[in-house]
Amino acid sequence: MTAQESQPTISETKNNNKKRHIRHDTPGWKLFLAYDIFMMFIIVFNLFCLCANAFLMSNFGNWFFDTVNLPQVLQYYKTDLHPWVIKTESWFITFLIVELLVRWLIAIINKHHARWFFFPFIHWYEILAISPYLRFLRLIRAGVIAYRFHEMGHKVIPDSIMKRVLFYYRVVMEELSDRVVITVIDGVIQELDTSSSHKKIIHDLVDHHRDIFAKTVAEVLQESLATELNAQRHLITNNVGQIVRQAIEDTPQLTQLLRLIPIAGGMIENQIQNIGQQLGENITQGLIQPFTEGSPSNPNAMYQLISTKLSQLNIENQRLEQLVESVVYESLESLRKQVAVKQWQLEMNKNDQAKD
């Protein structure tokens, strides 16, 4: 049993919404802490003995002891100590099996996990480490215990080593995840290149995003076009009014007709021009007003109608299909390039620059 399983940790307490305070000064907690230390020690010692045994029983070990003129020491190990190493390894494996079963039983009784059969899946590395061919996995348990001590404030592992271990852990995980993602993206690109149904895939992709596209276009129109129309409203209405006024001035038939009226003809002509200018400005104001109403979170009806019609465009058009295909391919390629960037290498270069 370990301190983690015999007593809930702080993270487990948060996850289960149990507001209980864990005291680290009780005799029971100290006992389990001592047990964890004992397990970490015997695991490391066991692996050290096995590594030493592998070295001493190898051809390189024979060559080394012959070179240093100590073959009798190696012979003594092979005849007297090696059988004990093999025997203690079998005892240690038996101890690990019994210890694992006892911890599983304690976990079931104390309901440490949501289901009783979760234990072997959570502690998979301990089960695999029982096998003689996977002994190296025992280091994971020792590392877990050491990391737990580190979280509790006990500096079992120096901060420099901890940072280095976490850095290499992130390197391994990033390389693995990047390779998986790049493989998937390459597979998608190859499928689009070779499959005769790639157009259907692209069409389904477009159809799936039509609603999002409509909402986005409506918000963009509301944010950009409505704001700009509202800002330029006065200038636009004045320009339209001036255009109408100029149009009236440039109508020779009306000018000639008004000049036939003595005295009042000029006044009437000027008044008609003013009325025309006013009409142009009012009409322009009326046309602009519906496009300036609403907000980005609730676009006006005109922009919603425009965006809905745009989203319902039929892409059964060669030019449009080429555009959509180009967007899909370039998006996948951009994603591939971004995934290929090694973040751990950037971090390492940044640290090197900081040191310099």
N, C-alpha and C positions, 0 to 999 in steps of 0.2 A: 504494500500500500504506500501511497505517497501523500504528501501534504495537500496536493491538488485534489485527490479523489476523496480523502477522508474528511475534508472540510471544504465547503464551497469558497471559491476565490471571489475577488471583488467583481471581476468581469461577469462571472456566472450570476452573481447576485443582481447586477444591473440588468442582465438579460432576462431574468426571471421576475424582475420587479419586486425583489424581496429586500426590504430596507432593514437589513441586519448588519450590525457592526461586527467585523471579524477581529478578535483580539489575538495578537501575536505573542502575548506574554503568558498564555496559559500553559500548564504542564503538558496537556495533550498536543497542543500545537508544536511545542518544543520537541516532543517525542517524534512527531511526524517529520519535523524539520531535520532532526538527527538521522531519521531513517532515509530521507532523501540524500543527505550527505553520504551516508553509508553506501547507498546504491550507486551513487555517482563514482565513489572511490573504487568499489569492487568491479564496476564495469570497466573503468579505465585500467585498473590493474590487470583484469582478465585479458583485455585486448593487448596490453603491453606484453604479458606472458606469451600470448599466442604469436605475436609478431616476433618476439625473441626466439620462440621455438621454431618458427618458419625459417628464420635466419640461420639458426644453429644446425638445422637438419638439411640445409640446402648445400649444393655444391660450392657455392660462394663461401659458406661458413667453413667448409672443409679447407678450401684454399686459404682463407684468412688465418685460421689457426695454425695451419702448416707454415704459413709465412712468418708468423710471430713465434714459431717454435713452441706452441702449446697444444699439441695434439692430444696429450693426456687429459687436459681439461675438457676438451670437446668429447673425448671418449667417456669420461666420467658422467658428463651430462646425458649422453645417449643411453648409457646403461643404467644409471641410477635415478636421474631427474626426469628424463623424457616420459617414462611411463606414468609418473605422478602428474605431469602436465596434462596428459591425455585423460587420466582418471578424474582430475579436478574439473576439467572441461565438461565431462559428462555429468558430474555432480552439479556444476553451475547451470547447465541446461535444465536439469531436473528442477533445480531451485527456481529458475525463471518461469518454468511452466506452472509450478505450484503457486508461486507468488502472483502470477498473472491471474490464475483462477480465483485466488483469495480476494484480490482487488476487484475482480469482476463481481464476485458475490457481494462484497461490501457496497459496490456501486448500485447493485440491484436493490439491496436492502434499504439504502439511504436515498434511492431514486435520484442519483446524480445526473442521469440522462433521461430524455423524454421517453425512450423505449429501452427495454432491458438488453436488446440485441445491438444497440448502438455502440457499446463499449469496444468490441473487436474492430469496428470500422474506424473509430476515433484513434485507437492505439494500434493501428495496422503495422507500424514500423516495429513495435515490440514483438508482435506475433511472428513477423517475418525474420526478426533477428534471432529467434530461437534456432533457426536452421543453421547448421555449421557453415553453409556456403554464403550466408548473408550476415555473418557476424558483425560486419562493419556498421550495420544499421543500429547496433547497440549504442554507437556514439550519438545517435540522434536523441535517444532518451537522456543520456548524460548532458547533451547540449540543452535539452528542454528544461531539465532540472536547474542547470546553471543559469539559463535565461530567466527562469522563474525567480531565482534568488536575486538576480540583477534587478528585476522589476520591483522586488520587495525592498530594495535599497542596499542589499548586501553586495559589495563589489567583488563578486567571485571572478568576474571577467573584467579586466581593465577596459576603460572607455575606448582607448585606441584600438584594441583588438576587437571590441564589440562593433565599432564603426566599420572596421575593415571587413568583418564577417558579414555585416548587413550589406555592405557595398557589393561584395561578391555574390551574396544571395540575390540582390537585385539584378546584378549582371546576368546570372544564370536564368532567372525568371524572365527578364526582358528578352534575352536571346531566344528562349524557348517560345514565348508568346509571339515575338516578332516573326519567327520562322513559321509558326502556325498561321498567322494572319496573312503573311505574304504568300504562302502556299494556297490558301483559300482564294485570295484575290487573283493569283495566276490561274487558278482553276476556273474562276468565273470568266476571266478574259478569254481563256481558251474555249470555254463553252460558248461564249458569244461569237467567237471567230469561226468555230466549226459547226455549231448546231444550226440546223435549218429553221429552228423555232425561236431563234434569238429575237426576231422582231416581235413575236408574241410576248416574250419575256419583257422587252422594253415597253410594249404597249400596256401590259399589266402593271408595270412599274409606274407609268404615267397615270393610268386610271386610278391607281391606289392613292396618288398624291394630288388628284384634281381638287378635292375640297381644301386641302392645305394651301394649294397654289392660289385658289380663289380668295381665301381669307388673306393671304400674304399680299396679293396684288391690291385688294381693297384697302388694306392698312397702308401700303406704300403710296397709293394714290391720295389717300386722306392726309398722310403726313407731308407729302411733297407738293402735289398739285394743288390741293385745297389751300395750303399755307401760302403758296406762291400767288395763287389767284387772289386771295384776300389781301396780300401785300400790294399787288399790282392793280387792284380793282379801280382805283381813282384814275390811274394813268390810262387804263384800257377804255374806261367810259369816256374820258375826255377825247381820246383818239377817235373813237367811233363817232362821237358827236361832231368832231371836226370833219370827219369823212362825210357825214350826212350833210353838214352845212356846205361843204365844198361841192358835193353832188348837186345840191340845189343851185348853187352859184353857176355850176357848169351846165345847167339845163337852159339852153338859149330860148326855147319856146316859152318857158315860164317868164323869163326876163323880158322878152319882147311883149308878152301879153300884159304884164304889169306896167310897163312903160307907156302903154296906151292910156292908162288912167292918169289924168293930170294931177299934179301936186301930191296925191296920196299914194301914187304907184311905188315910189322909192321906199316910203315907210312900210307899205304892205310887204314889199320884197324882203326888207330887213327883218320884219316880224316873222315871216314864213321861214326864213333861214334860222332864226332863234328857236322857233317852234320845232323845226326839223332837228336841230342840234339837241334840244331837250328830249325829244322823242328817242333819238339814237342813244343818248346816255341812259334814259330810263329803261329802254329795252335791254341794253347791255347789262345794266344792274340786275334786271330780272332774270337774265340768262345765267349770270355768274352766281347769283345767290344760292341756287340749289347745290352747286358744286363746292361751296365753302362751308356748308353746314356739316355737323357730325364731329366725331372725334376718332383718334386712332383705334381706341377700343371698341367704338361703335360707329363704323363708317356710314356715311349717308347712303340712301337707297340707290342713287345714281352710280356710285362707285361699286356698290355691291352687285348691281346689275351688270356693269361692264366687266367686272372680274369674273362673275359667273359665266358670262358668254365666252370670255377668253379661256376659261378652264375647260369649257365644253368643246373646244376646237377639235376637229377630227384630224388626227395626225397621219391619216392615210394619204400622205403627200410626200413626194420624194425629197423635196428640200427640207420639209419639216422633220421627216424621219432621219435624214442625215444630221440635222441639227441636234436632235435628241440623242442619237447614237454617239455623236461627238461629245456631248455633255457627259454621257454615261462613261465612255472610255476615258475621258480626261479626268473625271472624278475618281475612277478606280486607280488610274495611274498616279494622281496626286496623293491619294491615300497610301498607295504602295511606297511612294517616295518618303512620305512622312513617317511611316512605320519603319522604313529602313534606316532612319536616323537613329544612331545609337546614343541614347540619353546618358548612359553610364559613361561613355567616352567624353561627352561634353562636360559632365560633372568632374571627371578626372582631370581634364585639361583646365577647368576652372580652378580646381584645387591646386594644380601645379603652378598656375599663374599667381595665385594668392601667396604661395610659398616664395616665389621669386620676388 
